[in-house]
Amino acid sequence: MKTVRTLLLATVGVAALIGSAFAADMAVRAPAPLPPPPAPLYNWTGFYAGLNAGFHWGRNCVNTVTTTVFSVIEVVGSAIASQGTGSACPDDNGFIGGGQVGYNWQFTNWVIGLETDIQGASNNNNQDTITNVGTFPGFSSTGTITSEKDLRWLGTVRGRLGFLAAPSFLIYGTGGLAYGKVDATTTVSEGLRFSNLDLNTPPFDASGSFSDTRTGWTAGGGVEWMFAPNWSVKAEYLYFDLGQVTWASANLNQFFVLIPVAGLATVSAPQSTTRFNGNIIRAGINWHF
């Protein structure tokens, strides 16, 4: 009996020692490390490049003022100058398309960036003609003013600031430098009629043109959707202003009619002014490196 009791006590002691060892081992064992968080599916930081296409439009008139340089008969010179003065308003619109490159920095839900682009432009209905008719004692004068203006190409360098309405959807504003090639032409054609003699002078023309690369500013905004980790599409509106330009036409040829009593001569100088500004709406696609 005494032997059995001794064996039971020994067994309990061994079990207690084994339990303590297991408990000590469990207390010092480090927990298994957690897996790293998954990388974000949409990352806006980095370089990108892409293509764009859209439509540009504007309608700034070409204002032409003709002044008399010399006239034997002042009333005739004044009438001719008046008929060579007016505003032709060609539509300056058409297709526009090209490419862009840029870089974005993403800060939580905000994205700032810098983008530059350049695109060629076509122009539709870019010519307009007006006709002025005036009469005065013994004479009548007809003046036709034809103006044309073109945007050849346009580039911008812009900052962008946007807010991520969703991880893949950016709403942004943009603005900065605009530069582009512009052309303009004006032709003034004058005709003088001597009603009492039933004699018409032929029309005399004077033309002038302007062509230059202009700089100005642009501002607008848009939305961009990253539909895949490296691809995004955007829709964008821009307003651009390349400033006001003025150019002179050659003097109108002399009106010289030999009349038995006296001669008649008039020389006039047209000058034209317009502004090159307009609107762009376009869509684009970007590859994010």
C-alpha positions as CSV (number, residue, x, y, z in Angstrom):
1,M,0.0,0.0,0.0
2,K,2.8,2.3,0.9
3,T,4.5,1.5,-2.4
4,V,1.4,2.4,-4.4
5,R,1.1,5.7,-2.6
6,T,4.7,6.5,-3.4
7,L,4.2,5.7,-7.1
8,L,1.2,8.0,-7.3
9,L,3.0,10.9,-5.7
10,A,5.9,10.4,-8.1
11,T,3.6,10.4,-11.1
12,V,1.8,13.6,-10.1
13,G,5.2,15.3,-9.6
14,V,6.5,14.3,-13.0
15,A,3.2,15.5,-14.6
16,A,3.5,18.8,-12.8
17,L,7.1,19.3,-14.0
18,I,6.1,18.5,-17.6
19,G,3.1,20.9,-17.5
20,S,5.4,23.7,-16.1
21,A,7.9,23.1,-18.9
22,F,5.1,23.3,-21.5
23,A,3.7,26.4,-19.9
24,A,7.2,28.1,-19.9
25,D,7.7,27.2,-23.5
26,M,4.4,28.6,-24.5
27,A,5.1,31.9,-22.7
28,V,8.3,32.7,-24.5
29,R,7.2,31.5,-28.1
30,A,6.9,34.6,-30.4
31,P,3.6,34.9,-32.4
32,A,3.8,34.2,-36.1
33,P,4.5,37.3,-38.2
34,L,1.5,38.8,-40.1
35,P,1.7,38.9,-43.9
36,P,2.6,42.3,-45.4
37,P,-0.3,44.5,-46.5
38,P,-1.1,44.2,-50.2
39,A,0.4,46.9,-52.5
40,P,-2.2,49.5,-53.6
41,L,-3.8,48.5,-56.9
42,Y,-3.8,52.1,-58.2
43,N,-0.6,54.2,-57.8
44,W,-0.7,57.7,-59.4
45,T,3.0,58.6,-58.6
46,G,5.3,58.4,-61.6
47,F,5.8,59.3,-65.2
48,Y,3.2,58.9,-67.9
49,A,2.7,59.5,-71.6
50,G,-0.2,59.4,-74.0
51,L,-2.3,60.7,-76.9
52,N,-5.2,63.1,-77.1
53,A,-7.7,64.2,-79.7
54,G,-10.6,66.7,-79.6
55,F,-12.2,69.9,-81.0
56,H,-11.2,73.5,-80.7
57,W,-13.4,76.5,-81.3
58,G,-13.5,80.3,-81.1
59,R,-14.9,83.3,-82.9
60,N,-12.9,86.5,-82.5
61,C,-13.7,89.1,-85.2
62,V,-11.0,90.7,-87.3
63,N,-11.5,94.5,-86.9
64,T,-10.2,96.5,-89.9
65,V,-9.9,100.2,-89.9
66,T,-9.0,102.1,-93.2
67,T,-7.8,105.6,-93.0
68,T,-7.2,108.2,-95.8
69,V,-3.5,108.9,-96.4
70,F,-4.1,111.3,-99.3
71,S,-7.2,112.4,-101.3
72,V,-7.6,115.2,-103.8
73,I,-11.3,115.3,-103.0
74,E,-11.7,114.8,-99.3
75,V,-15.3,113.6,-99.3
76,V,-14.3,110.8,-101.7
77,G,-11.3,109.8,-99.5
78,S,-13.5,109.7,-96.4
79,A,-16.1,107.6,-98.1
80,I,-13.5,105.1,-99.3
81,A,-12.0,104.9,-95.9
82,S,-15.4,104.3,-94.4
83,Q,-16.3,101.5,-96.8
84,G,-12.9,99.8,-95.9
85,T,-13.7,99.8,-92.2
86,G,-15.6,96.9,-90.5
87,S,-15.4,93.6,-88.7
88,A,-15.3,90.2,-90.4
89,C,-15.8,87.3,-88.0
90,P,-14.4,84.0,-89.3
91,D,-15.1,80.9,-87.3
92,D,-11.8,79.5,-85.9
93,N,-12.6,75.9,-85.2
94,G,-11.7,72.3,-86.1
95,F,-10.0,69.1,-85.0
96,I,-7.0,69.2,-82.6
97,G,-4.9,66.3,-81.6
98,G,-1.4,65.3,-80.4
99,G,0.4,63.8,-77.4
100,Q,1.3,64.6,-73.8
101,V,3.9,63.5,-71.1
102,G,3.9,64.3,-67.4
103,Y,4.7,63.3,-63.9
104,N,2.4,62.9,-60.9
105,W,3.0,62.8,-57.1
106,Q,0.3,61.2,-55.0
107,F,-0.2,62.3,-51.3
108,T,-3.0,60.2,-49.8
109,N,-6.1,61.5,-51.6
110,W,-4.3,64.3,-53.4
111,V,-2.3,64.3,-56.7
112,I,-0.1,67.1,-58.0
113,G,1.7,67.0,-61.3
114,L,3.3,68.7,-64.2
115,E,2.2,68.0,-67.8
116,T,3.3,69.2,-71.3
117,D,1.6,68.6,-74.5
118,I,1.7,69.6,-78.2
119,Q,-0.9,69.1,-80.9
120,G,-1.7,70.1,-84.5
121,A,-4.9,71.9,-85.4
122,S,-7.2,72.0,-88.4
123,N,-9.5,75.0,-89.2
124,N,-13.0,75.0,-90.7
125,N,-15.0,78.0,-91.9
126,N,-12.1,80.2,-91.1
127,Q,-12.9,83.0,-93.6
128,D,-15.5,85.7,-93.5
129,T,-16.4,88.5,-95.9
130,I,-18.4,91.7,-95.3
131,T,-19.5,94.3,-97.9
132,N,-20.1,98.0,-97.2
133,V,-21.9,100.3,-99.7
134,G,-22.0,104.0,-99.4
135,T,-23.3,106.9,-101.5
136,F,-22.5,110.5,-101.6
137,P,-23.3,113.3,-104.2
138,G,-22.2,112.1,-107.6
139,F,-20.4,109.0,-106.4
140,S,-20.9,105.6,-104.7
141,S,-18.3,103.4,-103.0
142,T,-18.3,99.7,-102.4
143,G,-15.8,98.1,-100.0
144,T,-15.3,94.4,-99.4
145,I,-13.3,93.1,-96.4
146,T,-12.3,89.5,-96.4
147,S,-10.5,88.1,-93.3
148,E,-9.0,84.7,-92.5
149,K,-7.4,83.3,-89.3
150,D,-5.9,80.0,-88.4
151,L,-4.5,78.2,-85.4
152,R,-1.8,75.9,-86.9
153,W,-0.6,74.1,-83.7
154,L,-0.8,74.6,-79.9
155,G,1.4,73.5,-77.0
156,T,1.0,73.9,-73.2
157,V,3.1,73.4,-70.1
158,R,0.7,73.1,-67.1
159,G,0.6,72.3,-63.5
160,R,-2.2,69.9,-62.2
161,L,-3.8,69.6,-58.8
162,G,-6.4,66.9,-58.3
163,F,-8.4,65.1,-55.7
164,L,-9.0,61.3,-55.7
165,A,-12.8,60.9,-55.4
166,A,-12.0,57.1,-55.5
167,P,-8.6,55.4,-55.7
168,S,-8.9,55.1,-59.5
169,F,-10.8,58.4,-60.2
170,L,-9.1,61.8,-60.3
171,I,-10.8,65.2,-60.5
172,Y,-8.3,68.0,-61.3
173,G,-7.8,71.6,-62.2
174,T,-4.9,72.7,-64.5
175,G,-3.3,75.9,-65.8
176,G,0.0,77.4,-67.1
177,L,1.8,78.4,-70.3
178,A,0.3,78.2,-73.8
179,Y,2.2,78.7,-77.0
180,G,1.2,78.2,-80.7
181,K,1.5,79.2,-84.3
182,V,-1.1,81.5,-85.7
183,D,-1.8,83.1,-89.1
184,A,-4.2,85.8,-90.2
185,T,-4.9,87.6,-93.5
186,T,-7.0,90.6,-94.5
187,T,-7.9,91.8,-98.0
188,V,-9.7,95.1,-98.6
189,S,-11.2,95.6,-102.1
190,E,-12.6,99.0,-103.0
191,G,-14.7,100.1,-106.0
192,L,-15.8,103.7,-106.9
193,R,-18.7,104.6,-109.2
194,F,-19.2,107.9,-110.9
195,S,-23.0,107.8,-111.3
196,N,-23.3,111.0,-113.3
197,L,-20.8,109.7,-115.9
198,D,-21.9,106.1,-115.8
199,L,-18.3,105.1,-115.4
200,N,-17.0,102.4,-112.9
201,T,-13.5,102.2,-111.6
202,P,-12.1,98.7,-111.3
203,P,-11.8,97.4,-107.8
204,F,-8.4,98.0,-106.1
205,D,-7.1,95.6,-103.5
206,A,-4.8,95.8,-100.5
207,S,-3.7,92.8,-98.6
208,G,-1.8,92.2,-95.4
209,S,-1.0,89.2,-93.3
210,F,0.4,88.1,-89.9
211,S,2.2,84.9,-89.0
212,D,4.0,84.2,-85.7
213,T,4.5,81.8,-82.8
214,R,2.7,83.4,-79.9
215,T,2.8,82.8,-76.1
216,G,0.0,83.2,-73.6
217,W,-1.8,81.2,-70.9
218,T,-4.3,78.4,-70.5
219,A,-6.5,77.1,-67.7
220,G,-9.1,74.4,-67.4
221,G,-9.9,71.1,-65.7
222,G,-10.9,67.5,-66.2
223,V,-11.4,64.0,-64.9
224,E,-9.1,60.9,-65.3
225,W,-10.0,57.3,-64.6
226,M,-7.3,54.6,-64.1
227,F,-9.1,51.6,-65.4
228,A,-6.1,49.3,-65.0
229,P,-2.9,49.5,-62.9
230,N,-0.9,51.2,-65.8
231,W,-3.7,52.7,-68.0
232,S,-5.9,55.7,-67.6
233,V,-8.3,57.7,-69.8
234,K,-9.2,61.4,-69.4
235,A,-11.7,64.0,-70.5
236,E,-10.5,67.6,-70.4
237,Y,-11.5,71.2,-71.1
238,L,-9.0,74.0,-71.7
239,Y,-9.3,77.7,-72.4
240,F,-6.3,79.4,-74.1
241,D,-5.4,82.9,-74.9
242,L,-2.4,83.8,-77.1
243,G,-3.1,87.6,-77.0
244,Q,-4.0,90.3,-79.5
245,V,-2.2,91.0,-82.7
246,T,-2.2,93.9,-85.2
247,W,-1.0,94.0,-88.8
248,A,-1.1,96.5,-91.6
249,S,-2.1,96.0,-95.2
250,A,-0.4,97.6,-98.1
251,N,-1.9,100.9,-99.1
252,L,-4.9,100.7,-101.4
253,N,-3.9,101.5,-104.9
254,Q,-4.7,105.0,-106.1
255,F,-8.0,105.7,-107.6
256,F,-7.0,107.9,-110.5
257,V,-9.6,108.9,-113.1
258,L,-8.8,111.5,-115.7
259,I,-11.7,113.9,-116.1
260,P,-11.6,116.8,-118.5
261,V,-11.9,119.2,-115.6
262,A,-9.8,117.6,-112.8
263,G,-8.1,114.4,-111.7
264,L,-9.2,112.3,-108.7
265,A,-6.7,110.4,-106.5
266,T,-7.1,108.6,-103.2
267,V,-4.7,106.5,-101.2
268,S,-5.9,104.6,-98.1
269,A,-4.1,102.4,-95.5
270,P,-6.0,99.5,-93.9
271,Q,-5.0,98.1,-90.5
272,S,-6.4,94.9,-88.8
273,T,-6.6,93.7,-85.3
274,T,-7.8,90.4,-83.8
275,R,-7.3,88.2,-80.7
276,F,-6.2,84.5,-80.8
277,N,-8.0,82.7,-78.0
278,G,-10.4,79.8,-77.8
279,N,-11.7,76.6,-76.2
280,I,-10.6,73.0,-76.4
281,I,-12.5,69.9,-75.4
282,R,-10.6,66.6,-75.8
283,A,-10.2,63.0,-74.6
284,G,-6.9,61.2,-74.0
285,I,-5.3,58.0,-72.9
286,N,-2.2,57.6,-70.8
287,W,0.3,54.8,-70.0
288,H,1.8,55.1,-66.5
289,F,5.4,53.8,-66.2
